[in-house]
Amino acid sequence: MVLEVWKQLKQKSIKPVYLVYGTESFLISETRQLLIDNTIQEEELDFNLSVYDLEETALDVAMEDAETLPFMGEKRLVILQNPIFLTAEKAKKIEHNLAKLEKYLKEPAPYTVLILLAPYEKLDERKKITKELKRAATVVEAKKLTESELKKWIKERAIANGVDFTNEAVERMLTLAGTNLSLLTSEVDKLALYAGSGAQIGPDIVEKLVSKSLEQNIFSLVDKVVHRRIGEALMIYQDLLKQNEEPLKILSIIAGQFRLIYQVKELSRKGYGQQQIAGTLKVHPFRVKLAAGQASYFTEQELARIITMLAEGDYQMKTGGLRKELIIEMILFKLNRS
């Protein structure tokens, strides 16, 4: 839904009321900025853009502003942040006159764009005001995107930058950069700038230029171990040390990746699908897909031994003895033989 709404905004198809809710802060921020950019001119911002935090300001004040004619422009933009009254929680400081908003929704001012930004996972669907808003507003659900939505996002962001990503490049981008939308957007923009307008970007360029987070570097390290390429795994590890990454933190993330592989294998054995596993473990389905691929190289007994070995390494690091850097090297060699 969010991508369709963005297309409408870019085509200047602006609706009178928007409800943007969910916990994906990047989508909320991008939708907010798109509405600003496509509703009022930059020189009008001081006159015709109003932002209210409803945890600090009464709804009455904001609604009076929404009903006020724009000054030196065609449109007024009124943004209502933190409408806690749409959830099951109670407002802590302010009493809101919801009847005023309900009345406005029946006949929105033709010169105003009203936006409610609700950074909540769920709204209280039992409340009359929630039902009225969903009926009258264009609703944008700012939720975590699925794997297919992320791929579509990368493709469309690339096209907007005048370049084209091959399917293999999109897949590699997700593997290297992860599923964080803000980071993905930054990386796509960077690659487009590097390649130049009209270029086609393949996986080789992605591999060369995409910045990897610590977690993604460790995923790559684990993947090398999975495929018994210990030399390449050690090279990644040495690079991380050169970047002053703490060995204890590196070990903790390696252990977390192997726990995920074990959990995915166990739940798959019980008949869970990837979406069910993602929901149960509260991780993105794309991470589950990658872990499932790695799990096929191990038995459950092997994974249990590896997790025990990593726990022992953690204990050794915390109690002294061998150098921390050497402990991980020894573990990597043992993993290669497991």
N, C-alpha and C positions, 0 to 999 in steps of 0.2 A: 504493500500500500504506500509506503513512504516514497519509493522511487516514482510511482505514478503521480503522487502529489507534487513532487519536485518537477516533473515534466510540465505539469499544469502551470506551476509558478514561473518557470522559465519561458513559457508561452504567454505570460502576462494574464493567465486565467485566474484571477484573484477572487476568493470567496469572502463573504462578510465575517465569518466566525471560524476559527480553527481551535481544535483541542489537540495538543501534542502531549502524549503521556508515555511513560516507560522509563527504563533505567539506563538506556544507551545514551549517555550524555552527549556524545559526538553528534548523533542524529538530531537531538534536541537543539543543540547549538547551530548546526548547519541549517535546519529548517527555519529557525529564528532569523538567521542572517539572510537567507533567501527571501523571506517575507519582507524584511526591511529593504533589501536591495531592489525588489521588484514592486514595491508599493509606493515609496516616496523618494523624492530626489535628495541627494546628499545635502544640498543647501537648505532643505526643509527640516532636517533632523531635529534641530533645536526647537522648532515650533510645533511639529506634528508627530513626534514620537514620545510616548509616555510609557514608563515602565513602573509597575507597582508590585511590591512584595506583599502578598496578602497575609503574611505572618506578622507584618508591621503596620499595614494600612487597611482601613475598612473598605469593603467592597463598594459602598455607597459613593466614596470619593472617586474611585476608578470609573464607575458607571456614569457619573456626571461628566467625566472627561470624554467618555466614549460618545456621549450625546451632544458634545460641543462641536460646532463646525470647525473644519480645519482652517488654519491661518496661512494665507498666501500659498495655497496648494489645493489639490483636488481630494486628497485622502489624509485621514488621520490614522495612526497606528497606535493601538493601546495594548500593551502586553501585561498580562496578569501572571505573576510568578507564584509558585507554591500555593495553589488552591486546595489547601488541606481538607476543605469541606467536601471534596469529591471522594474522600477516602473514609474508612471506618473510624479514623482517629478524630479526636476533638481538637479544635483550635485552642491554643494555649493562652493567647492574649486577647484576640480580637473577636468580637461578635459580628457576623456578617449578615446583611440583609439580603438573603437569597432570593426573595420575591422580586427584588429590583432586577437581578440578572435574569430570572425566569421571564419577566415581562419583556426585557430587552430582546431575548432570544426569539420571541414571537414576532417581533418586527425590528430587526437590526437596522441601525442607522446606515443609509446607503453610502455615506461618505467616510465610514470608519471600518477598519479591519481590526477585529478583536481577537487576540490570541491568548489562550490559556496554556501555560507551560507547567505540566504536572509531572515532576520527576519521581513517579511512584510506579511500582511494579503492577499494582492492581488498583482499580477504582471500585468504589462501593456501588455495584449495579442496582442495589435495592433503593437507593436514594432517588427522589424525584428529580433533583437538579442534575444528577448524572444522566438519567434517562433523557431529560430535555436537551442537554448538551449534545449527547450522541445523536439525537434526532435532528437538531438544527445545525450542528457544526460539521465541518470537514475534519474527520478524525485521522490523526497521524500517530500510529503506534510505534514508538521508538524502542523497539526490542532488539535483542541480539539477532543478527541476520543468520540465516541458514547457510550451508555451504554453497548451494546454488545461487542464493541471493548475493553472497560475497563475490562469487565469480562474475555475476552480472554487474555488480558494483564496480569491480576492477575494470571490466570491459568498457562500461559507460564512462567512467572517469577518464580512461585512456582516450576514448573518442572525443570527449570534451576538450582534451589537451592536444588533439590533432594527431594522435598516434594510434596504432592498433597492436593489441597483445595477441599472440597466438594462444591457443588453448593450453599448450604445454607451458608457456610463460606464466599464464594465470595460475596454473597448478603449482608451479615452482614458487611463485610469489607467496601463495598461502602457506606453503611448507616452510619457507624461510622467514617470512615476516609475521606469521601468525594471523590471528583473527581480529586484532585490535584495529578498528576502523580508522582511527586517527593516524596510526602508524602506516596502515595500508595506503591511505590517501596521500600521505607525505611521500611515500616511496614511489607511487605511481607518478606523481607530479615530478619527482626528481628524475625518474627514468625518461619521462617525456621530454624534459628539458635537455637531457643528455643526448637523446636520439635525434631530436629535431622533428619539426612538423612533417607529417606524411610517412614517417618511418614505421616499420613493423618490428616489434620487439619480441625476441625469442628467449628461450630459457637461458641461453648462454649469457646474455646481457643482464638478466635478472640475477643469475648466480654471481656475476662479477661485481654488481653495483649495490645490491640490496643490503642494507644494514641489518645485521642479525642481533636480536636481543640475547641476553645471557641464556634465557630459557631455550631459544631457538638454536643457539650454538650447542647447548647440551643435548637437545634433541638430535642434532646432527652427529654429535659424539656418540650417543647411544646407538644411533642407526649404523654407524661404522662398526661398533662392537657387535651388533646383531648380525652383520654380514661378515664378521671375523676379519675386519680390516683394521687391525690393531695399530699399525703404523700411522694411518690417517687419524685415528681416534687420539693418539698421543700428540699429533701435531695440533689438533684443535685444542687439546688440554694445555699444551705449552703456550699457545696463543692467548688463551684466557689468563694464564699466569702473567704473561707480559702486559696484559691490560689491567693488572693488579686486582684481579678477581680473587676473593678469599677462598682457599681450598675447602673450608668447611661448608661454605655456601654452595660451591660447585657440587660437593658430595651430596648435600641435601637435595639439590634439584635432580641429580642423577637418580637418587633413591626414589624421589617422587615420580619420575618417569617410569621406573621399573614397577613401582606400586600400581601405577595406572595400567601398565601392560598386564600385570597379574589380575587386576580387578576386571579389566575388559575381557580377558580370556575366561575367567571364572563365570562372569555373567553371560557371556556368549554360550558357554557350555550349558547354562541353565535355560537357554532359549530366548534370551533378551535380544531385541533388535538394537541397532546403533542409536536410534533416537531414544529408546527406553534407557539404554546404558548412560547416554549423555544426561538425561533427566535425573537418573538415580545418583550419578557421581557429580552432577552439577558442573560439567565441563562442556565445552563446545563440541558438537557432533563431529567436526573436522578432526579434532584431536583424538576422538574415539576411533575414527576411521584409520588414522595413522598408527595408533597404538594397536589396533586389531591386526594390521599388516605385520607389525613387529612381533606380536604375540605368537604368530604362526611358526616362528623359528625356535620356540621354547616349549618344553613341557611345563606343567604346573609345578612339578617337583623342582625343576631347574630354576624357575622363577623364585620359588620359596627359598632355595639355597642362596640365590643372588641377593635377595632382600636381607637375609640373615647376615651375609658377608658385608653388605653395605652398612648395616646397623653396627656390626663389630668395628668397622672402619671409623664410624662416627664416634664410637666409644674411645677408640685409640687416640683420635684427634683431641678429644676433650680431656683425656687423662694424661697426655704427654707421651714420652717414649720416642717413637720414630718421628722424623720430620713430616709435617702435614702433606707437603707436596709429594713425598715419596710414598705415603700411604695410598694415595689415589693411583699413582703409577702401578703399584703392586696389585691393586684391585683391578685395574684395566687389563693387566696381563692374566690375572686369574679368570676374568670374565671371558677373555679370548679363548681360554681352554675349557670353559664350562659347557 
